[in-house]
Amino acid sequence: MRKKLKLIGNLATPSLKTYITAATVVLLASLLVSFWTWNNARTSLKRDIATTLQGGTDGARDMVISKIGTYAEVLNGAAGLFKALPTVNQQAWTNYVSHLNIQNRYPGLQAIVYSEVVPDNERDAYIAGRQTDRPGFSIRPEGQRDVYVPVRLIEPNVGENAQVIGFDPYQEPARKKAMDQARDTGALSITSRLVLVPDQNNPKASPGFIIFVPVYSNNAPLDTVNERRAALIGFVSAGVRSYELIDGLLGSAITENSAVQVFDGTNQDAKNLIYESPTLSNLRKQPGIISSSSVITVGSNRWTLVGYVNQSIASKAQRNQPRLFLIAGILFSFMIAGGLLFVMITRARHIAHEKNREVQEAKDSLISLASHQLRTPATGVKQFIGMLMDGYAGDVSKEQKRMLQKAYQSNERQLEIINQILHVTRADSGRLVLRKEPVDLHSLIRRVIDEHAGSIKDRQQRVIVSKARAGLSVQADPQYLTMVLDNLLSNASKYSHPRTTIRITTKQSGDTITIAVSDAGVGISDEDMPRLFQKFSRIDNELSIEAGGTGIGLYLCEQVMTLHDGSITVKSTEGEGSTFTVSLPSK
């Protein structure tokens, strides 16, 4: 038997910690794959959006370049008038420009201007000649210069535009630089960011730029820079408000989920900003903004076009795909890890159950064998002590009789413990068999009280029985029901102080009969309640050492009541006492 117990005990099974560790490793690996998949999907989404944005930015760049090229064609056409006509006056200029319908076909273009080159030595004569058809004409700003390039013709020639007549753009550094570039290259040139003359008195004026195309005298050689400088007679130019230009080109394509900025040059600084869509301020407040830039070469200048979008430009399905991958991956990871843990724990429980069953069978066999071996000599001792007390071996003195009584009582307690162990063994192995018969409940209670009369008297306690009615009968096993009530009354007495009262109350409610055993003893704390009916569990209190016991009495009571299709419950207040209630079906 010992070898069998040792063999069973040596059967090692992995601990719960091992199972949790294995499941955690699987979980972490699955989560790692899920996060990798989520990150790839998110990166792919951003890449797709960035590709779309770059395509849109490049398309916007091409539209701006194309529109500036169209403006250049208009200005080259205007410059051609000076080759086609002997004299270009305001009427000829108006006729040409009015046919272009610039307000509707060329967004942002404010006016088409011709500025004429006037050397310093011809300045006074030029002014005098211009005053014949435009009284009050002057070159502005005033001052001595080597050369003047005043505005001579402008169309539309109304409102603020008319005030530009006589203005000399060549004296302003940004304009002069673009005009020199156009003169020396023979091609269009664009100024850096500036405010147009009609807008200079408006503090909220939008930025703009001017396109210059040189006009040379007819039939003059233009092969070298010096020849082009010598042949220059003026410039055709157009002032363009950049906000109106780009809004006209891109405004319909810009949504609340996109924005555009255009900078003069490659430095994206606020002072170089020539356009910003109104949607950008709100777009910047949103997460996940993606930007892309493209350089625009316009004439001799370079602009930087920056496009912005958020993820809303992608379809809802595309935007949700990374999140769905992550959620599905996390759920799948926990399902896999949880399933693995469940399988391992289920398997471990099965192994442990089989192991415990084998151990329990071995223990039950050992306990049963030991109990039987102990019970036989204890029964013999009981008989021999009884014979001595009855005088079969001769008269005994009072002192001898007192000692024999103590020995008899100790032997009875030992037999009681042995019997309880045997009952527990039978209950655990399912071999506890009831022999039910009609039982007079009050007679049984009286017998139990009589058996404890001596110990109750010694503790100066009293028992009060409250009967539901006379002749109360129940279908039960009298031996085991006696054992239950014996245990409850014994506990009520042992765990109560001397000179206290124990109450036994019987009631019948419908088909249920209850027996309540109440005491005014030490009581049971809430923390100890879960252990009350556990096998071999004893609760420490101020009377537990004196009371003694094995901790199997209440466990056995619960098993017996379950077999009777009944129950046992307890209500207790620490320091005030307990009430154990046994419930039985009446039939």
BALO-942843 format. One record per atom (N, C-alpha, C): x, y, z. Coordinates in steps of 0.02 Angstrom, whole numbers, plus 50000, padded with zeros to 5 digits. Each point is the difference from the previous one (the first is absolute). Layout:
! residues N
XYZ
...
//
This chain:
! residues 587
500424993950000
499585006150000
500445006350000
500525000150040
500455005850003
500345001149932
500214994349969
500315000649934
499535003049949
499364998150004
499505002649953
499915007550010
499955002250063
499935007250014
500615003949976
500584997250011
500625003449980
500045000649924
499804994649966
500025000049927
499525005249972
499405000350028
499505004949977
500255007150014
500295001150058
500235006750019
500575002449956
500384995449971
500565002049958
499805001749928
499364999049983
499765001749933
499995007649993
500485002849965
500075007349996
499585002749942
499645005350011
499635003549947
500235007249999
500025003149939
500215007049996
499565004550043
500295005250028
499635004550044
499595004949958
499535003350033
499595005149966
500455005549972
500535001650037
500465005249977
500304998049932
500164993649992
500284997749936
499495000949944
499384998250013
499475000849949
499915007449982
499985004250052
499905007249987
500595002849961
500604997750017
500605002349963
499964998049927
499814993749987
499944997749931
499475003949962
499415001050032
499475003849967
500205007349989
500385002850048
500235006949993
500485000749941
500454995149993
500475000249943
499624999849934
499504995649996
499594999649939
499625006649989
499735002750055
499635006449995
500455005649975
500605000550030
500465005349980
500224999249927
500134993749980
500204998949930
499435001949953
499394998150017
499425001749958
499895007549998
500075003250059
499925007350002
500535003549959
500614997350002
500555002949961
499834999649926
499754994349977
499814999449930
499425004749984
499535000750047
499435004549989
500225007249994
500455002150044
500255006949997
500425001149937
500374994949980
500395000649938
499545000849940
499474996049998
499515000449946
499655006850000
499815002350061
499685006550007
500455005649976
500644999750019
500475005249980
500115000049925
500054994049971
500084999549928
499395002949963
499404998450026
499395002649968
499975007650007
500195002550058
500005007250011
500515003549954
500604996949997
500535002849957
499784999949927
499694994449981
499764999449931
499475005349984
499555001250049
499485005149990
500325006949992
500495001550043
500335006449995
500375000649934
500324994549979
500375000149937
499525001249941
499434996650002
499515000949946
499735007249999
499875002750060
499765006950004
500545004849975
500634998650022
500565004349979
500094999849925
499924994049970
500074999349927
499455003949965
499394999450026
499445003849972
500125007450007
500245002050059
500135007150013
500555002649953
500544996049993
500545002249956
499765000849929
499574995349978
499715000749933
499595006349994
499615001550053
499605006149999
500435006250001
500544999850040
500455005850004
500355001249933
500234994549970
500325000749934
499505002649949
499384997750004
499485002449954
499875007550010
499985002150063
499915007250014
500585004149973
500604997250010
500605003549973
499945000949924
499804994749966
499955000449927
499465005049979
499455000350039
499475004849984
500255007150007
500395001450053
500265006850011
500495001849944
500454995249983
500485001449946
499645001349935
499494995949986
499635000849938
499655006849998
499705002150058
499655006450000
500485005849993
500584999550032
500505005449992
500235000349927
500074994149969
500174999949928
499475003449958
499364999050020
499465003449963
500055007550008
500155002250062
500095007350012
500585002649958
500534996149994
500585002149960
499805000849927
499584995549975
499775000549931
499615006549989
499585001750050
499615006249996
500475006149996
500524999850043
500475005750001
500425000249937
500204994249974
500384999849938
499575002749942
499344998450003
499565002749950
499965007550003
499985002650062
499995007350009
500645003149975
500574996650014
500655002649976
500025000149924
499644995249970
500004999749926
499655005949968
499575003450039
499675005949972
500505005349979
500565000450036
500495005249985
500404998349937
499964993849978
500314998249937
499495000649942
499384999050017
499495000149947
499745006949986
499995004550049
499715006649991
500555005250006
499945005349958
500515005350005
499965003850066
499395000750026
499915003450064
499464996250039
500164998850064
499514996650043
499765005150052
499385002249992
499735004850049
499524996450047
499695003950044
499574997050051
499404996549968
499745002749945
499424996949969
500174993249971
500594999749966
500224993549972
500134995050056
500285002550053
500144995750059
499344997450031
499525004450005
499354998150029
499654994949955
500035001249935
499684995349954
500304993050007
500674999750005
500324993450005
499814996550065
500065003650055
499894996850066
499274998250010
499545004349976
499294998650011
499784993549966
500324998349945
499824993849966
500254993850038
500465001050045
500284994350039
499524997750056
499555004750021
499534998350055
500394997550061
500495003950022
500474997650052
499664998750067
499485003650015
499674999350065
499694993050009
499784997049945
499684993450004
500464994349980
500475001349955
500424994649974
500684999550034
500205005250035
500685000150029
499955002150074
499864995250043
499905001650071
500625003350031
499875005250038
500545003550036
500335005449961
499954999949933
500335005149959
499615006650007
500345005350023
499665006350015
499985004849941
500565000249964
500035004749942
500614998149958
499975002149936
500574999149955
500295007049988
500655000550011
500335006650004
500575000249949
500095006049972
500615001249960
500385005750033
500644998650015
500455005050030
500555001649949
500125006449989
500455002249947
500665002350029
500564998049967
500675001950023
500145007249979
500185004450050
500145007149987
500685001650030
500515001549958
500655002050028
499925006650037
500475001450044
499965006050042
500005006349956
500394999949946
500055006049959
499375001349958
499544995249998
499385000949963
499405000750046
500135000250065
499474999950050
499525005949990
500265006049998
499575005949998
499585000249936
500324998249944
499635000049937
499464994750002
500154994450030
499504994650004
499405002150041
500145003350056
499455002250043
499575005149963
500345004749966
499635005249964
499564996949946
500274995149965
499624996849947
499404996250028
500084996850057
499454996250029
499465004650028
500205006050021
499515004550029
499525002949948
500194999349935
499555002649948
499354996049997
500054993450012
499394996049999
499794997750070
500425001550050
499824998250069
500255005650046
499615005350007
500215005650041
500184997850071
500525002850028
500204998450067
500444993850005
500194997149942
500424994050002
500675001650032
500244995250040
500665000650031
500284992950011
500664999750009
500334993650015
500084999650075
499754994550028
500034999050072
500384993550015
500355000150054
500165005650044
500495004849967
500015006150026
500445005149973
500724998450019
500475003149967
500714999150016
500414998949937
500645001550007
500474999449944
500214992749993
499934997149939
500224993249986
500294999749931
500414994949987
500304999349933
499494998249948
499524996150020
499494997949953
499344999350038
499465001549963
499334999550029
499594995149957
499584996350033
499564995449963
499285001050025
499695005849986
499335001450026
499474996049962
499444998850035
499434996749969
499675004949952
499924997749938
499695004249950
499294997749984
499914993449995
499354997349982
499794994950052
499364999850015
499734995050046
499274998749982
499824993850006
499314998049987
499834994050045
499465000350037
499495005250003
500295006650028
499785005549970
500255006650019
499475003850039
499784997050054
499485003050042
500194999250073
499695004250042
500084999450072
500735000750022
500224995450044
500685000450026
500514998649946
499814996149948
500484998549947
500225006449964
499535004849991
500185006149965
500535004050036
500064999150065
500505003750039
500704997349989
500044994149969
500664997049989
500375003549943
499635003549954
500325003649945
500535004850028
500614999449974
500555004250022
500434996850054
499754994450031
500414996850052
500594996549968
500595000850031
500614997149974
500184993850041
499854994049976
500154994050038
500754998550004
500385003149955
500724998449997
500395002550060
499715004650036
500365002750058
499924995550063
499564995049995
499884995650058
500424993649989
500414998050050
500504994649990
499714993549973
499444997550028
499734993649978
499785000349928
499665005649982
499775000749931
500605000949953
500495004150021
500595001349958
500384993549984
500054995750051
500364993749991
499654995749947
499344999750003
499634996049951
500035003249930
499985006749997
500035003449936
500684999149967
500535000550040
500674998949973
500084992849975
499714995350037
500034993049980
499654999049933
499405002949992
499634999449938
500375003449942
500285005950014
500375003749948
500604996049975
500394997150045
500624996649981
499884993149969
499454996850018
499874993249975
499524999949941
499625005349993
499515000249946
499404995650014
499924997850061
499454995650019
499625003050059
499434997050015
499615002650056
500384999250066
499865004450046
500304999750066
499465002050050
500054997150059
499495001250052
500345002850062
499685004850029
500285003050062
499924995250058
500355001650053
499894996550063
499355002650031
499814997350056
499385001950034
499985007550013
499445003449982
499935007150013
499265001850003
499865006250014
499315002650000
499935004549939
499484998949961
499895003949940
499875007250017
500165004449952
499935007250012
499285001950020
499484997549967
499325002050020
499834997850071
500374995150027
499834997350066
500455002750055
500475004549984
500505001950049
499715004050058
499435003149991
499685003750055
499524995750042
499964993649982
499564995450036
500424995450045
499955001050067
500424995950045
499844992549997
499404998349977
499804992949997
500064997249929
500365003649957
500054997949930
500364993349996
499774995849954
500324993549990
500635000949959
500484995550009
500635000749962
499884998449926
500485001949959
499954998749929
500694999949969
500025000349935
500635000149963
499865003249932
500545001849965
499935003249934
500414996049950
499694998949942
500344996649944
500225005349950
500644999749983
500275004949951
500234996349937
499825003049943
500244997849935
500335006049965
500624999449976
500345005849969
499725001549931
500035006449982
499815002249933
500615003449969
500214997349942
500605002749966
499785003749937
500435004449977
499865003849938
500024995149941
499615001749949
499944995649942
500664999349963
500144993949977
500574998449958
500675001050034
500025001150067
500635000850035
500304993150014
500684999349995
500314993650017
499924998550076
499874993750015
499864998150071
500414993950020
500574999149968
500384993850014
500395000350065
500225005850022
500405000550061
499625004250051
500254999750062
499695003850054
500055007449985
500585002249975
500085007149986
499545002349944
499914995649949
499545001849945
499295000450026
499814995450045
499325000250027
499905006250043
500525001950038
499945006050042
499935006249956
500385000249944
499975005949956
499345000449963
499684994349987
499384999849962
499385000950042
500074999850067
499425000350044
499645006749995
499324999649991
499615006249999
499485000150056
499874994250030
499515000050054
499844992950023
499484999550043
499794993550027
499244999650000
499764994249980
499304998550011
499974995850064
499545001850045
499974996550065
499284998950021
499934995550047
499334998750028
500084998850074
499615003750038
499984998850073
499504994550017
500204995350040
499574994350017
499954999450076
499384999850024
499904998450071
500024992450008
500484997750039
500124992750004
499414996250030
499655002950049
499434996550030
499454998949948
499875005249959
499484999249949
500214995049946
500645000149983
500254995349949
499914992850023
500254998450060
500014993050023
499304997850021
499605004550028
499314998250015
499624998349936
500145003949947
499674998649936
500214993449970
500624998150012
500254993749972
499814994050043
500095000650067
499954994250044
499425000350049
499655005750002
499495000850052
499474994550000
499784997949941
499484994949997
500254993150022
500674999149997
500284993450018
500184999650075
500035005850033
500185000050071
499384998950043
500024995050043
499444998450043
500205001450073
499534998650046
500155001050070
500544995250025
500144994949962
500514995150019
500665001049964
500075005749965
500625001449965
500155007550004
500635001749986
500205007050002
500635000749957
500135006449980
500585001449958
500345006450025
500664999949999
500405006050011
500495000749942
500145006449982
500495001449948
500485005250027
500654998549995
500525004550025
500435002449941
500205006350006
500465002849951
500714997550018
500294996049956
500654997150015
499924993150031
500554997450027
500004993350030
499985000350075
500045005950029
499975000750073
499275001050021
499754995050037
499295000250021
499925004350062
500105006449991
499965004850055
499385004449989
499725002450056
499385003949995
500095006249957
500585003050001
500125006149961
500014998649925
500084993649982
500024998249929
499334997249976
499494999750045
499364997049983
499635004449949
499814996949943
499605003749951
499294997149994
499884994250032
499324997350000
499934994950056
499405000250031
499834994950050
499244999049998
499794993949989
499284998649996
499695000950069
499395002450004
499675001350065
499874993750041
500054994249969
499864993750037
500594997850043
500595003149991
500604997450034
499975000850075
499725005550026
500005001150072
499614994550037
499424998049972
499614994650031
500334993249989
500304999249941
500324993649985
500584998650047
500355005250020
500584999150045
499794997750070
499375001050018
499764997850065
499844992650002
499994996949942
499824992949996
500624995750000
499944993950027
500584995450001
500114996749932
500614997649990
500144996149941
500055003949936
500245006350003
500075004049939
500624997749962
499944999549935
500554998149956
500125005849951
500635001649988
500165005549955
500484997649946
499995003749944
500444998549944
500155006549964
500615000849977
500195006349968
500254998749929
499955005149960
500234999749930
500265006949980
500565000249965
500305006449980
499745001949931
499795006349994
499745002749937
500515004949972
500214998949939
500455004749967
499585004449954
499945006350020
499605004849962
500465005649976
500144999949935
500475004949974
500694998950032
500265005350030
500654999650033
499924998650075
499384999250023
499884998950072
499824992850014
500064998450065
499804993350023
499515001050058
499454996649995
499514999950055
499974993050029
499794999750062
499904993550033
499264999250015
499704994949972
499294998650012
499964994150050
499655001250056
499944994850053
499264998150005
499874993549992
499324997550008
499924996450066
499415000750030
499854996750065
499344996249993
499994994150030
499374996350004
499984996350066
499414998150022
499944995350055
499754993349973
499924995250044
499834993249976
499294999549974
499615005450007
499304999749978
499944999849924
500555001549965
499954999649927
499974992749977
500234995450044
499934992949984
499294997850017
499784994549972
499334997550014
499964997750072
499404999750026
499904997850070
500264992950010
499914995849950
500254993150006
500764999950003
500325004349960
500735000350002
500255002750067
499665005150026
500225002950064
499904995150057
499474996149997
499854995450055
500404993549997
500324998849943
500344993649992
500554998850052
500465004850014
500504998750052
499694998650068
499475003950018
499684999050065
499684993150004
499674998049945
499684993449999
500524994550006
500575000849965
500544995150006
500234999550073
500075005950033
500255000050069
499494996750047
499375002049994
499484997150045
499944992549988
499974998149936
499944992849985
500614996250025
500595003149991
500614996750023
500024999250075
499795005250037
500004999650073
499504994750023
499395000149971
499504995050019
500254993049985
500294999249940
500254993449981
500564997850047
500435004850019
500564998350046
499744997650067
499505003650027
499734998050064
499624993449994
499664999149944
499634993749991
500494994149996
500545000849962
500504994649994
500324998650068
500235005550034
500324999050064
499514997250052
499395002850001
499504997650047
499814992849986
499924998349935
499844993149983
500544995250020
500635002149988
500564995850020
500024999150075
499905005550036
500014999650074
499434995650024
499415000749969
499434996050020
500144992549989
500284998449942
500154993049985
500514997250049
500525004150014
500534997650045
499734999150071
499595004950023
499734999550067
499504994350006
499594999249947
499524994550000
500364993350004
500534999549960
500394993850000
500334999050069
500265005550028
500324999550065
499504998150054
499405002949995
499494998350050
499804992749995
499964997649938
499834992949991
500544995650030
500635001849986
500554996050028
500005000550076
499905006350025
499995001050073
499414996350032
499425000149964
499424996650027
500134992550005
500304997249948
500164992950001
500504998450055
500485004450005
500524999150052
499695000450069
499585005250010
499675000850065
499544994150016
499664997749947
499564994250011
500394994050023
500574998849968
500414994350019
500285000950071
500225006250014
500255001550067
499454999150052
499395002749981
499444999550048
499814992750013
499994996149946
499844992950009
500504996550044
500645001849990
500524997050042
499935002350072
499865006550009
499915002750068
499404996850034
499454999549961
499394997250029
500124992750022
500354996449957
500154993150017
500434999650063
500505004650002
500455000050058
499625002050063
499585005349995
499635002450058
499504994850023
499664996949951
499514994950018
500334994250035
500584998049972
500364994450031
500245001950070
500285006150005
500265002250065
499445000850051
499425002749977
499445001150045
499734993350027
499954995249955
499774993450022
500494996950049
500645000849985
500514997150044
499995003550068
499855006650001
499975003650063
499354998650038
499474999149962
499354999150031
499954993450039
500324994949973
499954993450033
500285000150070
500635002450011
500255000250069
499625005050043
499775005849969
499645004950040
499344997250025
499684995849958
499384996950022
500144995050057
500554996449993
500184995450054
500155003650065
500355005649994
500165004050061
499355002350032
499525002349959
499365002350026
499654994450040
500014994149972
499664994450034
500344998250066
500664999749998
500364998250061
499935005350055
500015006549980
499915005350051
499304999550028
499514998749957
499314999350024
499944994350049
500334994449986
499984994250045
500325001650067
500565003849998
500335001950063
499545004450041
499685004949966
499575004750036
499394996350029
499784994649967
499424996150024
500194994950054
500654999650018
500224995850055
500144992849982
500084998549935
500144993149981
500684997550027
500445004650012
500664998150026
500065001650075
499445001350030
500005001750072
499805007150011
499915001750063
499795006850016
500565005049984
499775006149979
500485005449986
499845005850046
500525003450019
499915005850044
499725005949960
499795005150037
499745006049966
500525003249955
500625000350025
500545003049961
500144995949937
499994993350009
500114995749942
499435000749950
499395000550026
499425000749956
500035006649961
500235005450036
500065006549967
500514999749943
500564996750012
500524999349949
499754995849941
499634994650018
499734995749946
499495003849957
499615004450032
499525004049962
500355004749952
500555003050022
500395004449955
500294996049942
500264994150016
500274995849946
499454998149951
499404998550028
499434998049958
499805005849954
499985006150028
499815005949961
500525001349945
500654999450017
500525001149950
499954994949944
499864993850019
499924994849950
499395001349955
499465002850031
499405001749961
500155005549949
500405005050021
500195005349953
500424997249943
500444995450017
500414996949948
499574996149951
499514996350026
499554996249957
499585004749956
499815005750030
499605004949962
500415002749941
500645001650013
500435002649947
500114994749946
500114993850022
500094994549952
499384999249957
499415000250032
499374999349962
499915005649950
500175006250022
499945005849954
500464999149940
500614997950013
500484999049944
499734994749952
499714994750027
499714994949957
499425002749959
499585004150032
499435003049965
500245004649944
500525004050015
500285004649949
500274996049941
500354994650016
500294995949947
499444997249956
499474997650031
499444997349961
499655005549959
499935005950031
499675005549963
500415002149939
500675000750009
500425002149944
500024994949944
499934993750018
500024994749949
499314998249974
499495003550024
499324998649977
499704993650029
500274997850055
499764993750030
499595001250063
499805006350010
499585001550058
499274998849980
499714994750025
499324998049980
499515001350057
499465003449983
499485001550050
499494994350004
499764999050060
499444995350010
499435004050031
499595002949957
499495004650024
499404996150029
499715003250051
499394997450031
499665005750035
499374999350019
499675005550036
500345001150068
500155006250015
500365001750062
499595005150038
499864998550065
499675004950044
500535005150019
499935005949972
500525005050006
500125002150072
499475001150038
500095002450068
500304994750046
499834993749987
500314994650040
500754999649985
500175000949936
500704999849981
500385005850033
499705006049998
500325005850031
500094998950075
499504997050033
500044998850072
500574995150015
500084994849958
500544995250012
500685003449993
500065004449950
500645003549990
500145004450061
499485003550025
500115004350058
500204995850061
499684994350009
500164995750057
500724997649997
500244998549938
500704997749994
500505005450020
499805006349993
500455005550017
499825003250067
499554996850037
499775003050063
500575001150048
500464995250003
500555000550048
500455006049984
500225000649938
500455005649982
499655006750005
499355000149984
499635006350004
499925002050073
499874995150043
499945001450072
500665002550028
500564996849979
500655002150024
500145007349982
499765002449943
500125006949978
499445004750022
499554997550042
499455003950028
499595003349945
499904996349946
499605002649945
499314996750001
499545002849963
499354996849995
499775000149927
499574995149983
499754999349932
499255000950001
499755004449957
499285001249994
499784997749931
499494995749998
499754997449936
499325003249986
499935002849940
499375003049978
499724995649944
499444996650015
499734995349952
499485003249954
500034998049936
499495002549953
499324997050017
499994993550010
499394996550020
500214993050024
499584996850035
500154993350026
499964994949943
500414994750005
499994994749951
500295001949933
500465004949999
500315002249937
500474994449975
499874997549940
500374994349974
500345001949934
500574996849987
500385001349939
500284993449974
500054999449934
500284994049969
500755000949996
500394996350041
500725001150002
500344993850027
500675000149995
500414994850030
500125002150072
499724996550050
500055002150070
500725000450024
500434995449977
500695000050024
500365006449978
499945001649934
500375005849975
499675006550022
499345000350005
499675006050024
500195001350073
500044994550040
500235000750069
500715002850002
500424997649954
500695002449997
500035007449985
499565002549954
499995007149982
499795004150061
499444998350032
499765003950057
500484999450059
500314994250009
500504999050052
500585004849990
500225000749937
500575004449984
499815007350013
499395002049979
499805007150009
499915001750073
499704995450039
499905001450071
500675000050037
500444995549981
500664999850031
500385006449986
499995002449938
500345006349983
499695005950037
499345000250003
499665005550034
500215000350074
500094994250031
500214999950070
500735001850008
500434996949957
500725001050007
500215007249984
499675003249952
500205006749979
499575005550032
499684998350057
499635004950040
500305000050070
499985005850031
500265000650068
499524996650050
500244998250060
499564997350052
499425004850016
499464996950024
499405003750021
499685003749942
499994996949942
499645002749941
499454995249980
499575002349955
499424996149980
500074997949927
499824993749986
499994997349931
499274998749983
499795002449940
499304999149980
499974995549938
499544995150003
499874995749942
499275001149980
499925002249938
499335001949976
499834995949938
499414997050001
499774996249941
499405003649969
499995000149932
499465003249964
499834995949938
499395000749978
499804996949937
499675005349956
500265000449938
499725004749952
499884996249936
499384998349987
499844996149940
500304993050006
500414998249951
500324993450000
500705000250029
500185005550034
500675000650027
499975000650076
500434996150033
500075000250073
500695002750016
500035004850046
500645002950019
500134998950074
500644998950016
500234999350069
500555005150009
499905005050043
500495005350012
500314999150068
500675000150003
500364999550064
500365006650009
499795003950051
500275006750011
500385000250066
500545003850000
500395000950061
500175007350009
500255001650058
500235006850015
500754999850011
500354996549955
500714998950009
500455005149967
500604997749980
500515004649974
499845002449929
499594996449964
499815002149932
500564998749950
499865001749937
500474998849944
500065006449960
500625001849983
500125006249962
499834998849926
499885005549964
499844999549928
500594997049961
500615001550023
500594997449965
500054992450006
499764997250056
500054992850012
499434996049969
499475003349980
499414996549975
500164995249942
500405002249949
500134995549943
500344993450020
500354999850057
500364994050020
499604995550046
499395002150017
499624996750053
499844992749984
499824998649938
499804993149982
500534996349961
500625002650003
500554996649967
500274994350043
500234994849966
500254994150036
500665001750035
500054997850063
500595001050042
500175007450010
499495004149998
500105007250012
499735001950068
500435002850041
499795002350067
500105007550004
499545003450034
500025007250006
500245001850070
500515004250002
500285001950064
499575005350033
499864998950065
499675005150042
500214998750072
499715003650046
500224999650069
499834993350033
499544996249971
499814993550029
500224994049959
500355001249942
500164994549955
500504995150030
500485002450040
500494995450030
499664995650051
499585003050041
499644996150051
499524995149969
499675002049944
499494995749969
500314994149964
500595000949970
500314994549962
499614998549937
500134994249970
499634997949940
500464998849941
499724997049947
500404998149941
499855004449940
499465003950002
499845004349943
499624996449945
499704994250016
499634996349948
499264999450017
499795002350060
499314999250021
499515003649955
500115006649988
499535003849958
500044997849927
500604998149977
500074997349932
499564993949992
500024995650050
499614993949997
499255001550005
499825005150041
499305002150005
499735002249931
500405003949965
499795002549934
499914994349951
500464995150002
499954994349955
499374995950014
499864999050065
499404996150019
499375003649979
499965006550010
499405003849981
499915000149925
500545000249962
499954999849927
499704993349978
500224994650033
499724993449983
499264999550018
499785004050049
499305000150019
499585004849957
500315002749948
499685005249958
499825006150041
500405001250052
499885005850043
500605004749998
500065004150051
500545004850002
500155002050072
500585003150009
500185002850065
500295006949988
499745004950036
500225006949992
500175002950068
500345005749999
500215003150063
499945007549995
499795003050054
500015007250010
500365001350065
500485004849997
500415000950060
500245007250004
500065002450062
500305006550014
500564998950049
500595002249982
500584998850043
499895003250068
500104995950053
499925002450068
499294999750026
499514998149958
499314999850023
499694993049993
500264995849957
499734993349994
499844998049929
499784993749991
499874997249934
499344996150000
499704999449941
499414995849990
500124995649939
500024993450012
500064995249945
499314997149987
499795000249937
499334997849981
500054994149952
499684994550019
499974994049957
499304999949968
499994999249934
499364999649963
499934993249969
499414996950009
499874993349974
499324999849967
499954996149946
499324998949973
499604995650048
499365001550008
499604996350049
499854992849977
500064998949934
499854993349974
500584997449959
//
